[in-house]
């Protein structure tokens, strides 16, 4: 049997995530091999290099390889996907979602307090930190998990914020770590989800992926991405969104915050359809001033 080719970024985390999918396929009797691919984001190119903006930088070369048939499927961190779907590509599966929350990783046992410096490159995390933890300092910090933890250890910052799912998939367990609740830090849309993308016309691969799909995780991701579309698409916005599915009901909670933390719009709603619940939440956020916050970010 020909092995299914899985496209993935070359980073340690991306490789670990792709291997998880390969292992899931193996439980279904399918064989798979990883195909490492370098994206524009990995090469350090700017968002101007991608038609889909900042998010597109981390998937562009992988999507191109999928379209040309060099790979059969692509495994993405769902939060890296632009909000808009391509007609020729589909999400063949969204496996069971890992912990979607963010965690504080601290240098020592002291809790986060005024005067401490936090490293993050995320506008969403910055805004909620400044709104919820008065007196903390925030500096821009990029790089993979290892890079951020090294900078924490050397004293560049007192705290870094990372995704719980990423740490778990890497098997990293920092000594001093605190999970942030959704009331403290609303996660990024799609955080904790793996999105397995394939060609819409590829019935063989879609059939192989179908058993890997977790309905509740897929519906939650659909709702969060629908909200992104309604609030401005794939830009790196200070937007947090998290959906949960109970039976036929989707509950979507979201927030939009000014990067300096001075204004925060929050709301939640329930419905039985991802687009419907996203529309309700979007309208409520806009009524609470989210459109003004987002327009200021986009024109900054």
C-alpha positions in Angstrom: 0.0 0.0 0.0 1.4 3.4 -1.0 2.1 5.6 2.1 0.1 8.8 2.5 2.4 11.8 2.3 1.9 14.3 5.1 3.2 17.9 4.5 4.5 19.7 7.6 6.7 22.5 8.7 10.1 21.5 9.8 9.9 22.8 13.4 10.0 20.4 16.3 6.4 21.2 17.2 5.0 20.9 13.7 6.8 17.6 13.2 5.4 16.3 16.5 1.9 17.3 15.4 2.3 15.6 12.0 3.6 12.5 13.7 0.5 12.4 15.9 -1.6 12.3 12.7 0.6 9.6 11.2 0.1 7.5 14.3 -3.7 8.0 14.2 -3.7 6.9 10.6 -1.7 3.8 11.6 -4.5 2.8 14.0 -6.8 2.9 11.0 -4.5 0.6 9.0 -3.0 3.3 6.8 0.8 4.0 6.4 2.1 7.6 6.2 5.3 9.4 5.8 6.2 13.0 6.8 7.3 15.5 4.1 9.1 18.5 5.8 8.5 21.8 3.9 9.9 25.2 4.5 7.4 28.1 4.5 7.8 31.8 3.9 7.4 32.4 7.6 10.3 29.9 8.3 12.4 31.9 5.9 11.7 35.1 7.8 9.7 36.8 5.0 7.2 39.5 5.8 3.5 39.3 5.6 3.7 41.3 2.3 5.0 38.1 0.8 1.7 36.2 1.4 -1.6 37.0 -0.3 -3.3 35.7 2.9 -1.2 38.0 5.2 0.6 37.0 8.4 -1.2 33.7 8.8 -0.5 32.6 5.3 3.2 32.9 5.8 3.3 29.7 7.9 1.3 27.5 5.4 2.0 28.9 1.9 4.5 26.4 0.6 2.7 23.5 2.2 -0.6 24.4 0.6 1.2 24.8 -2.8 2.6 21.3 -2.4 -0.8 20.0 -1.7 -2.3 21.6 -4.8 0.5 20.2 -7.0 0.1 16.7 -5.6 3.5 16.5 -4.0 1.7 15.6 -0.7 -1.6 14.1 0.0 -2.5 16.1 3.1 -1.2 18.9 5.2 -1.2 19.1 9.0 -1.5 22.7 10.4 -1.9 24.2 13.8 -5.5 25.4 13.3 -4.7 28.8 14.7 -2.3 29.3 11.7 -5.1 28.9 9.1 -6.5 32.0 7.5 -10.3 32.4 8.1 -11.3 31.9 4.5 -11.5 28.4 3.0 -10.2 27.6 -0.5 -12.7 26.0 -2.8 -10.3 23.3 -4.0 -9.2 22.3 -0.5 -11.1 21.0 2.5 -10.5 20.2 6.2 -10.6 16.4 5.9 -10.4 16.0 9.6 -10.0 17.8 12.9 -8.9 15.3 15.5 -9.9 15.5 19.2 -8.9 19.0 20.5 -6.1 19.3 23.0 -6.2 21.8 25.9 -6.9 25.1 24.1 -5.8 27.4 27.0 -2.7 29.5 27.4 -0.2 28.9 30.3 2.1 31.2 32.2 5.6 29.8 32.4 7.5 31.6 35.2 11.2 31.6 36.0 10.6 30.9 39.7 7.7 30.3 42.1 6.6 33.9 42.3 3.1 34.5 40.9 2.7 37.1 38.1 2.6 40.5 39.7 3.0 44.2 39.0 6.6 45.0 37.9 7.3 41.7 36.2 8.1 41.5 32.5 6.2 39.1 30.2 7.5 38.1 26.8 5.0 37.5 23.9 4.6 38.5 20.3 0.8 38.1 20.3 -1.4 41.1 20.3 -4.2 39.0 21.8 -2.1 37.9 24.7 -0.6 41.4 25.2 -4.0 43.1 25.3 -5.4 40.6 27.8 -2.3 40.7 30.0 -2.4 44.5 30.2 -6.2 44.5 30.9 -6.2 41.7 33.5 -2.8 42.1 35.3 -2.2 45.9 36.0 1.4 46.9 36.3 3.0 44.1 34.3 5.4 44.9 31.5 5.1 43.2 28.1 7.9 43.0 25.6 7.9 41.5 22.1 9.3 37.9 22.1 9.3 35.6 19.1 10.8 32.2 18.4 10.0 28.6 19.0 9.2 27.1 22.5 12.9 26.3 23.2 14.0 29.8 22.3 11.4 31.4 24.5 12.2 29.1 27.5 16.0 29.9 27.1 15.3 33.6 27.2 13.2 33.1 30.3 16.0 31.1 32.0 18.6 33.8 31.2 16.4 36.5 32.8 15.4 38.4 29.6 11.9 38.2 31.0 10.2 37.0 34.1 7.4 35.1 32.4 6.5 33.8 28.9 3.0 32.8 27.7 2.7 29.6 25.7 -0.1 27.3 24.5 -0.7 24.4 26.8 -1.3 22.1 23.8 2.1 22.9 22.3 3.9 22.1 25.5 2.0 18.9 25.9 2.7 17.7 22.3 6.4 18.4 22.8 6.4 16.7 26.2 7.7 19.8 27.9 6.7 20.3 31.6 8.2 23.5 33.0 8.8 23.6 36.8 6.8 26.8 37.4 3.7 26.9 35.2 0.1 28.2 35.7 -2.8 27.5 33.4 -4.8 30.6 32.6 -8.6 30.2 32.7 -10.7 31.5 29.8 -11.9 34.4 32.0 -8.2 35.5 32.4 -7.1 34.8 28.8 -9.4 33.9 26.0 -7.4 31.6 23.6 -6.7 32.2 19.9 -9.3 30.9 17.5 -8.4 27.3 16.7 -5.8 27.0 19.5 -5.3 23.3 20.5 -6.8 22.0 17.3 -5.0 20.3 14.5 -6.4 21.0 11.0 -5.8 18.2 8.4 -6.2 19.7 5.0 -6.5 17.7 1.7 -7.7 18.3 -1.9 -11.5 18.4 -2.2 -11.3 16.0 -5.2 -9.2 13.4 -3.5 -11.8 10.9 -2.3 -9.2 8.3 -1.3 -7.5 10.6 1.2 -10.8 12.0 2.5 -12.0 8.5 3.2 -8.8 7.7 5.1 -9.2 10.9 7.2 -12.9 10.6 8.0 -12.4 8.3 11.0 -9.9 10.8 12.5 -12.5 13.5 12.6 -13.9 14.5 16.0 -17.3 16.1 15.5 -17.3 18.5 18.5 -13.8 19.7 17.9 -14.5 20.3 14.2 -17.7 22.2 14.9 -16.0 24.3 17.5 -13.2 25.2 15.0 -15.8 26.0 12.4 -17.5 28.5 14.7 -14.3 30.2 15.7 -13.1 30.5 12.1 -16.5 31.9 11.1 -16.1 34.6 13.7 -12.7 35.5 12.3 -14.2 35.9 8.9 -17.0 38.1 10.1 -14.5 40.3 12.1 -11.9 40.8 9.4 -10.3 37.6 8.2 -6.8 36.3 8.7 -5.0 39.2 10.2 -3.2 38.9 13.5 -5.9 40.5 15.5 -6.3 41.0 19.2 -9.2 38.5 19.0 -9.8 35.6 21.4 -12.5 33.0 20.7 -13.3 29.6 22.2 -16.3 27.3 21.3 -17.6 24.3 23.1 -20.2 21.8 21.8 -22.8 20.0 24.0 -25.1 17.8 21.9 -26.5 20.1 19.2 -25.6 23.3 20.9 -22.5 25.4 20.2 -21.5 28.0 22.8 -19.0 30.6 21.5 -17.3 33.0 23.8 -15.1 35.8 22.4 -13.3 39.0 23.2 -11.6 41.8 21.3 -9.2 44.1 23.2 -7.2 47.2 22.4 -3.5 46.3 22.3 -2.8 48.5 25.3 -5.6 46.8 27.3 -7.6 49.9 27.9 -10.8 48.7 26.1 -12.2 45.2 26.1 -15.3 43.9 24.4 -16.6 40.5 25.6 -19.6 38.4 24.8 -20.9 34.8 24.4 -23.8 33.2 22.6 -25.3 29.8 21.9 -26.8 28.3 18.7 -27.0 25.1 16.7 -25.0 26.2 13.7 -21.3 27.5 13.6 -22.1 30.4 11.2 -25.2 31.4 13.2 -23.5 31.5 16.5 -20.6 33.4 15.0 -22.9 36.0 13.5 -24.6 36.6 16.9 -21.3 37.0 18.7 -19.9 39.2 16.0 -22.8 41.6 16.1 -22.7 41.8 19.9 -18.9 42.5 19.8 -19.4 45.2 17.2 -22.2 46.8 19.3 -19.7 46.8 22.2 -17.1 48.7 20.1 -15.0 45.9 18.7 -15.2 47.3 15.2 -13.5 50.5 16.3 -10.7 48.6 18.1 -10.1 46.3 15.1 -10.1 49.2 12.6 -7.4 51.0 14.7 -5.3 47.9 14.8 -5.6 47.3 11.0 -4.6 50.9 10.2 -1.8 51.2 12.8 
